[in-house]
Amino acid sequence: MKKYKTYLFIIIGLIVYTSVNYIIYLSEKDVVGSNINSFSDTFWYSIITLTTIGYGDKFPITTIGRLFSLIYILGSVGVVGYVISQISNKISKMIEDKRLGLGGTKFEQHTVIINYNTFARQIIDEIVNAGKKVAIVTNSKDDVDLIYRSFSKENVFILYHDFVDIDAFEKVNISNSISVLINFEDDTENLINLISLKSKFSDLNFVISLNNSTLKETFNSLGVTFTLSKNEVASKLIASYVFEPEVAKFTEGLMSSAVHEDDLGLMQYKVISENYYLNKPYKETFLDLKNEFNLILIGISKYANGHYNLIKNPDEEVSIELNDYLIVMGNPQSQTNIFKKFKVEEGI
């Protein structure tokens, strides 16, 4: 109905516009000294007047012509106001769309976090401190300014959108992300969004933040790469503080991204064909990393039966193979140097 009303207004407007032009033409065409001698002259005069250009080459000299010209003179004020208003609205919309992330991002090898809350804020802190980029999808406009006040746009991109439209996730370049964290307070919402996303992006690494740890197996069976229970992690750390406080301090420190020179953090590096340590035994690799980079190789994750299995403190004869992940402990200063031998950045 609205569409038909628009067409009706356009038709009526064209009829009125043509009629006024015709009346001016009739009143001017046979008058001595008139410079409006054809219908095209009237059309030209109306356009120049309505756009406020006013060349002055065409103008009415009769009383009737001048009277009807007032329609264009007064209308020009509305035209200018309308044009300025439309330009202003377009610019405002472009700025707002950019703020809300509707133009998309070119981030690659980044983490996508679906739904923002306090827990997500803590995770983003760690990821950004590790020098990585994050794209956040939120359905709350209030979150947008809140996040940008806390993080730089160089490291964090925000998309304001509902979670139902799966195609919208292309705006956060989800296909080129290294992992997707589905982070809802309710596990049912986690499940619904996981199934929806898996239907289109089946090859991505999905991480789920669970409230109920008993649902781990259920989510794993649906193809989740990693499931995390916030309560389970917190309870283990608190229990450690109860009977082994120094161990707990060390563990908590390792769980955070290493930022300062004296910080220690855990890092993982995928073994590619250019890796210097490919096919070398664990012991030789362990000693070389310790002596050259002051890094400690504490584990190797090997791919088997559809998923990775972590070998903690491997035996000496275990060798480094293609596509393994090396788990090392060290400070952030080591990362620049170790790239020379690993030929790959930290992470997945």
For each residue, the residues with C-beta under 8 A, 3 or more apart:
1: 4 5
2: 5 6
3: 6 7
4: 1 7 8
5: 1 2 8 9
6: 2 3 9 10
7: 3 4 10 11
8: 4 5 11 12
9: 5 6 12 13
10: 6 7 13 14
11: 7 8 14 15
12: 8 9 15 16
13: 9 10 16 17
14: 10 11 17 18
15: 11 12 18 19
16: 12 13 19 20
17: 13 14 20 21 46
18: 14 15 21 22
19: 15 16 22 23
20: 16 17 23 24 46 68 71 72
21: 17 18 24 25 39 42 43 46
22: 18 19 25 26 39 42
23: 19 20 26 27 64 68
24: 20 21 27 28 36 42 45 46 60 64 65 68 69
25: 21 22 28 29 36 38 39 41 42
26: 22 23 29
27: 23 24 31 60 62 64 65 68
28: 24 25 31 34 36 37 42 60 61 62 65
29: 25 26 34 36 37 38
30: 34
31: 27 28 34 61 62
32:
33: 61
34: 28 29 30 31 37 60 61 62
35: 41 57 58 59
36: 24 25 28 29 41 42 45 58 59 60 65
37: 28 29 34 41
38: 25 29 41 42
39: 21 22 25 42 43
40: 43 44
41: 25 35 36 37 38 44 45 58
42: 21 22 24 25 28 36 38 39 45 46
43: 21 39 40 46 47
44: 40 41 47 48 58
45: 24 36 41 42 48 49 58 59 60 69 72
46: 17 20 21 24 42 43 49 50 72
47: 43 44 50 51
48: 44 45 51 53 54 55 58
49: 45 46 52 54 69 72 73 76
50: 46 47 72 75 76 79
51: 47 48 76 79
52: 49 76 79 80
53: 48
54: 48 49
55: 48 58
56: 59
57: 35
58: 35 36 41 44 45 48 55
59: 35 36 45 56 69
60: 24 27 28 34 36 45 65 66 68 69
61: 28 31 33 34 65 66
62: 27 28 31 34 65 66
63: 66 67
64: 23 24 27 67 68
65: 24 27 28 36 60 61 62 68 69
66: 60 61 62 63 69 70
67: 63 64 70
68: 20 23 24 27 60 64 65 71
69: 24 45 49 59 60 65 66 72 73
70: 66 67 73 74
71: 20 68 74 75
72: 20 45 46 49 50 69 75 76
73: 49 69 70 76
74: 70 71 77 78
75: 50 71 72 78 79
76: 49 50 51 52 72 73 79 80
77: 74 80 81
78: 74 75 81 82
79: 50 51 52 75 76 82 83
80: 52 76 77 83 84
81: 77 78 84 85
82: 78 79 85 86
83: 79 80 86 87
84: 80 81 87 88
85: 81 82 88 89
86: 82 83 89 90
87: 83 84 90 91
88: 84 85 91 92
89: 85 86 92 93
90: 86 87 93 94
91: 87 88 94 95
92: 88 89 95 96
93: 89 90 96 97
94: 90 91 97 98
95: 91 92 98 99
96: 92 93 99 100
97: 93 94 100 102 103
98: 94 95 101 102 103
99: 95 96 144
100: 96 97 141 144 158 159 160 161
101: 98 104 105 144 157 158 159 160 161 171 172
102: 97 98 159 160 161 171
103: 97 98 171
104: 101 159 170 171 172 173
105: 101 135 157 159 171 172 173
106: 173
107: 110 133 135 157 172 173 176 177
108: 173 176 177
109: 132 133 176 177 178 345 347
110: 107 132 133 134 135 157 173 176 177 178
111: 127 132 133 134 135 177 178 179 180 181
112: 134 135 136 137 169 172 174 177 179 180 181
113: 116 120 123 124 134 135 136 137 180 181 183
114: 137 163 180 181 182 183 184 193 197
115: 120 137 138 139 163 182 183 184 189
116: 113 120 121 136 138 140 143 147 183
117: 120 121 183 185
118: 121 122
119: 122 123 183 209 230
120: 113 115 116 117 123 124 136 181 183
121: 116 117 118 124 125 150
122: 118 119 125 126
123: 113 119 120 126 127 181 183
124: 113 120 121 127 128 134 136 147 151 156
125: 121 122 128 129
126: 122 123 129 130 256 257
127: 111 123 124 130 132 133 134 257
128: 124 125 131 132 134 151 155 156
129: 125 126 256 257 259
130: 126 127 257 265 346
131: 128
132: 109 110 111 127 128 155 347
133: 107 109 110 111 127 155 156 157
134: 110 111 112 113 124 127 128 151 155 156 157
135: 105 107 110 111 112 113 156 157 158 159 172 173 174 177
136: 112 113 116 120 124 143 147 156 157 158 159 172
137: 112 113 114 115 159 161 163 168 169 172
138: 115 116 143 144 147 158 159 160
139: 115 160 161 162 163
140: 116 143 144 160
141: 100 144 160
142: 145 146
143: 116 136 138 140 146 147 158 160
144: 99 100 101 138 140 141 147 148 158 160
145: 142 148 149
146: 142 143 149 150
147: 116 124 136 138 143 144 150 151 156 158
148: 144 145 151 153 156 158
149: 145 146
150: 121 146 147
151: 124 128 134 147 148 155 156
152: 155 156
153: 148 156 157
154:
155: 128 132 133 134 151 152
156: 124 128 133 134 135 136 147 148 151 152 153
157: 101 105 107 110 133 134 135 136 153 172
158: 100 101 135 136 138 143 144 147 148
159: 100 101 102 104 105 135 136 137 138 168 171 172
160: 100 101 102 138 139 140 141 143 144
161: 100 101 102 137 139 165 168 171
162: 139 165 168
163: 114 115 137 139 193 196
164: 196
165: 161 162 168
166: 169 196 197 199 200
167: 170
168: 137 159 161 162 165 171
169: 112 137 166 172 174 197 200 201
170: 104 167 173 174 175
171: 101 102 103 104 105 159 161 168
172: 101 104 105 107 112 135 136 137 157 159 169 177
173: 104 105 106 107 108 110 135 170 176 177
174: 112 135 169 170 177 180 201 204
175: 170 201 204
176: 107 108 109 110 173
177: 107 108 109 110 111 112 135 172 173 174 180 204
178: 109 110 111 205 347 348
179: 111 112 204 205 206 207 225 348
180: 111 112 113 114 174 177 197 201 204 205 206 207
181: 111 112 113 114 120 123 207 208 209
182: 114 115 190 193 194 197 206 207 208 209
183: 113 114 115 116 117 119 120 123 190 209
184: 114 115 187 189 190 193 209
185: 117 189 211
186: 189 190 211
187: 184 190 191 210 211 212 215
188: 191 192
189: 115 184 185 186 192 193
190: 182 183 184 186 187 193 194 208 209 210 219
191: 187 188 194 195 218 219 222
192: 188 189 195 196
193: 114 163 182 184 189 190 196 197
194: 182 190 191 197 198 206 208 219 222 224
195: 191 192 198 199 222
196: 163 164 166 192 193 199 200
197: 114 166 169 180 182 193 194 200 201 204 206
198: 194 195 201 202 206 222 223
199: 166 195 196 202
200: 166 169 196 197
201: 169 174 175 180 197 198 204
202: 198 199 223
203:
204: 174 175 177 179 180 197 201
205: 178 179 180 225 226 348
206: 179 180 182 194 197 198 223 224 225 226
207: 179 180 181 182 224 225 226 227 228
208: 181 182 190 194 219 224 226 227 228
209: 119 181 182 183 184 190 228 230
210: 187 190 213 215 216 219 227 228 229 230
211: 185 186 187 229 230 231
212: 187 215 229
213: 210 216 229 231 232
214:
215: 187 210 212 218 219 227
216: 210 213 219 220 227 229
217: 220 221
218: 191 215 221 222
219: 190 191 194 208 210 215 216 222 224 227
220: 216 217 223 224 227
221: 217 218
222: 191 194 195 198 218 219
223: 198 202 206 220
224: 194 206 207 208 219 220 227
225: 179 205 206 207
226: 205 206 207 208
227: 207 208 210 215 216 219 220 224
228: 207 208 209 210 233
229: 210 211 212 213 216 232 233
230: 119 209 210 211 233 234
231: 211 213 234 235
232: 213 229 235 236
233: 228 229 230 236 237
234: 230 231 237 238
235: 231 232 238 239
236: 232 233 239 240
237: 233 234 240 241 248 251 252
238: 234 235 241 242
239: 235 236 242 243
240: 236 237 243 244 245 247 248 251
241: 237 238 244 245 248
242: 238 239 245
243: 239 240
244: 240 241 247 248
245: 240 241 242 248 249
246: 249 250
247: 240 244 250 251
248: 237 240 241 244 245 251 252
249: 245 246 252 253
250: 246 247 253 254
251: 237 240 247 248 254 255
252: 237 248 249 255 256
253: 249 250 256 263 264
254: 250 251 264 265 266 329
255: 251 252 266
256: 126 129 252 253 263 265
257: 126 127 129 130 265
258: 263 264 265 330 331 332
259: 129 263 332
260: 263 332
261: 331 332 333
262: 331
263: 253 256 258 259 260 331 332
264: 253 254 258 329 330 331
265: 130 254 256 257 258 329 330 331 332
266: 254 255 298 327 328 329
267: 327 328 329 330 335 346
268: 301 325 326 327 328 346 347 348
269: 325 326 328 338 342 344 346
270: 323 324 325 344 348
271: 275 277 278 320 321 322 323 324 325 326 342
272: 275 322 323 342 343 344
273: 278 322
274: 343
275: 271 272 278 320 341 342 343 344
276: 341 342
277: 271 280 285 288 320 326 341 342
278: 271 273 275 320 321 322
279: 319 320 321
280: 277 284 285 319 320
281: 284 285 316 317 318 319 320
282: 285 286 297 300 314 315 316 317 318 319 320
283: 286 287 316
284: 280 281 287 288
285: 277 280 281 282 288 289 297 320 326
286: 282 283 289 290 296 297
287: 283 284 290 291
288: 277 284 285 291 292
289: 285 286 292 293 295 296 297 328 338
290: 286 287 293 294 295 296 297
291: 287 288
292: 288 289 337
293: 289 290 330 334 337 338
294: 290 330 331 334
295: 289 290 328 329 330 334 338
296: 286 289 290 328 329 330
297: 282 285 286 289 290 300 326 327 328
298: 266 312 313 327 328 329
299: 310 311 312 313 314 326 327
300: 282 297 310 311 314 318 320 324 325 326 327
301: 268 308 309 310 311 324 325 327
302: 308 309 311 321 324
303: 307 308 309 323 324
304: 307 308 309
305:
306:
307: 303 304
308: 301 302 303 304 325
309: 301 302 303 304
310: 299 300 301 327
311: 299 300 301 302 314 318
312: 298 299
313: 298 299
314: 282 299 300 311 318
315: 282 318
316: 281 282 283
317: 281 282
318: 281 282 300 311 314 315
319: 279 280 281 282
320: 271 275 277 278 279 280 281 282 285 300 324 326
321: 271 278 279 302 324
322: 271 272 273 278
323: 270 271 272 303
324: 270 271 300 301 302 303 320 321
325: 268 269 270 271 300 301 308
326: 268 269 271 277 285 297 299 300 320 342
327: 266 267 268 297 298 299 300 301 310
328: 266 267 268 269 289 295 296 297 298 338
329: 254 264 265 266 267 295 296 298
330: 258 264 265 267 293 294 295 296 334
331: 258 261 262 263 264 265 294 334
332: 258 259 260 261 263 265 335
333: 261 336 337
334: 293 294 295 330 331 337 338
335: 267 332 338 339 346
336: 333 339
337: 292 293 333 334 340
338: 269 289 293 295 328 334 335 341 342
339: 335 336 342 343 344 345
340: 337 343
341: 275 276 277 338
342: 269 271 272 275 276 277 326 338 339
343: 272 274 275 339 340
344: 269 270 272 275 339
345: 109 339
346: 130 267 268 269 335
347: 109 132 178 268
348: 178 179 205 268 270
